[in-house]
Amino acid sequence: MKHFPAVALLVLAAVSAVPGALAQEHTLKANIPFNFTVGETSLPAGEYRLSAPAAGLVRIHSEDGLLTATVATVKGFNETKGSSKLVFDRYGSQYFLHRILCPTAGRMNVEIPAWKLEKRARSREAKLESGKQVLVAAN
């Protein structure tokens, strides 16, 4: 399958550090302007906080705390400079959180493996056109 150029969408957001119970836990804050899926959980557009409560896990929760998704991750090896970014893969009108790039917190520099829902969307879209990647700044 051929890879086509990515479509980038940058949205400014605030990054803040929140102290954890035993150590300082980094938290990213992002305004995501579209509905998206992380793992098997679909979330609406809005303000979210992302944190890594443990190695290999990322928790995403809405600003009001009512919506939460926790997903297993693998260590990302993409070196990031500058601000933090969220990378979404787009298939048609569906967005899937694929990668978190954070230069200041190793636990937050991760990739999220594709789940069944994303694999199905990718397969459907491959018949039409290539998927796209979208970046959201968590700055």
C-alpha positions as CSV (number, residue, x, y, z in Angstrom):
1,M,0.0,0.0,0.0
2,K,1.4,3.4,-0.9
3,H,1.6,6.1,1.7
4,F,0.4,9.5,0.7
5,P,1.4,12.8,2.3
6,A,-0.1,13.5,5.7
7,V,-2.6,16.3,6.3
8,A,-1.6,18.3,9.3
9,L,-4.0,20.2,11.6
10,L,-2.4,22.2,14.4
11,V,-4.5,23.3,17.3
12,L,-2.8,25.2,20.2
13,A,-3.4,23.8,23.7
14,A,-1.8,24.2,27.1
15,V,0.6,21.7,28.7
16,S,0.7,21.6,32.4
17,A,2.5,19.5,35.0
18,V,0.3,18.0,37.7
19,P,1.9,16.5,40.8
20,G,1.0,12.8,41.3
21,A,0.7,11.0,44.6
22,L,4.4,9.9,44.7
23,A,6.0,11.6,41.8
24,Q,5.3,14.4,39.4
25,E,3.0,13.2,36.6
26,H,2.9,15.1,33.3
27,T,-0.4,16.1,31.9
28,L,-1.1,17.4,28.5
29,K,-4.1,19.5,27.8
30,A,-5.5,19.6,24.2
31,N,-8.6,21.0,22.5
32,I,-9.5,18.4,19.9
33,P,-11.8,19.9,17.3
34,F,-13.3,16.7,16.0
35,N,-14.8,13.4,17.3
36,F,-12.2,10.7,17.7
37,T,-11.5,7.2,18.8
38,V,-8.8,5.9,21.2
39,G,-8.6,2.2,21.4
40,E,-12.3,1.1,21.3
41,T,-13.7,4.3,22.9
42,S,-15.2,7.0,20.8
43,L,-15.0,10.5,22.3
44,P,-16.6,13.8,21.1
45,A,-14.7,16.9,20.2
46,G,-13.7,19.0,23.2
47,E,-11.1,19.8,25.9
48,Y,-9.2,16.8,27.1
49,R,-6.3,16.0,29.5
50,L,-3.9,13.2,28.7
51,S,-1.7,11.6,31.4
52,A,0.4,8.5,31.8
53,P,-0.5,7.0,35.2
54,A,1.9,4.1,34.6
55,A,4.4,3.0,32.0
56,G,2.6,1.6,29.0
57,L,-0.7,3.3,29.8
58,V,-2.3,6.6,28.7
59,R,-5.5,8.0,30.2
60,I,-7.6,10.6,28.3
61,H,-10.4,12.3,30.2
62,S,-12.7,15.2,29.3
63,E,-12.2,18.5,31.0
64,D,-15.4,17.9,33.0
65,G,-14.2,14.4,34.0
66,L,-17.3,12.6,32.7
67,L,-15.6,10.9,29.8
68,T,-12.5,8.7,30.2
69,A,-10.5,6.3,28.1
70,T,-7.5,4.3,29.1
71,V,-5.4,2.6,26.5
72,A,-2.2,0.5,26.4
73,T,0.7,2.0,24.5
74,V,4.1,1.2,23.2
75,K,7.2,3.3,23.6
76,G,7.5,5.8,20.8
77,F,10.9,6.3,19.2
78,N,10.0,9.5,17.3
79,E,12.2,12.3,18.6
80,T,10.2,15.4,19.1
81,K,11.4,18.9,19.3
82,G,9.5,22.0,20.4
83,S,5.9,21.5,21.5
84,S,3.9,18.4,22.3
85,K,1.7,17.0,19.6
86,L,-1.1,14.4,19.2
87,V,-1.1,12.5,15.9
88,F,-4.4,11.2,14.6
89,D,-4.9,8.8,11.7
90,R,-7.9,9.8,9.6
91,Y,-9.9,7.4,7.5
92,G,-12.8,9.1,5.8
93,S,-14.5,11.1,8.6
94,Q,-13.1,9.0,11.4
95,Y,-10.1,10.0,13.5
96,F,-8.0,7.6,15.6
97,L,-5.4,8.8,18.2
98,H,-2.2,7.1,17.0
99,R,0.7,8.8,18.6
100,I,1.6,11.2,21.4
101,L,4.8,13.2,21.0
102,C,6.0,14.9,24.2
103,P,9.6,16.2,24.4
104,T,9.4,16.7,28.2
105,A,8.0,13.4,29.4
106,G,9.3,10.0,28.2
107,R,6.1,8.2,29.4
108,M,4.0,10.5,27.1
109,N,6.1,9.9,24.0
110,V,4.1,6.8,22.9
111,E,2.3,5.1,20.1
112,I,-1.1,3.6,20.4
113,P,-1.5,0.3,18.4
114,A,-4.5,0.0,16.0
115,W,-7.5,-1.7,17.4
116,K,-10.2,-3.7,15.5
117,L,-12.3,-0.6,14.9
118,E,-9.4,1.3,13.3
119,K,-8.3,-1.7,11.3
120,R,-11.8,-2.0,9.8
121,A,-11.9,1.7,9.0
122,R,-8.5,1.4,7.4
123,S,-9.6,-1.6,5.3
124,R,-12.7,0.2,4.1
125,E,-10.8,3.4,3.3
126,A,-8.1,1.5,1.5
127,K,-10.7,0.5,-1.1
128,L,-11.4,4.3,-1.6
129,E,-8.2,6.1,-0.9
130,S,-5.3,6.3,1.6
131,G,-5.7,7.3,5.2
132,K,-4.4,10.6,6.4
133,Q,-2.6,11.7,9.6
134,V,-3.6,14.8,11.5
135,L,-1.6,16.5,14.1
136,V,-3.0,18.4,17.1
137,A,-0.6,20.5,19.1
138,A,-0.6,20.0,22.9
139,N,1.6,23.0,23.5
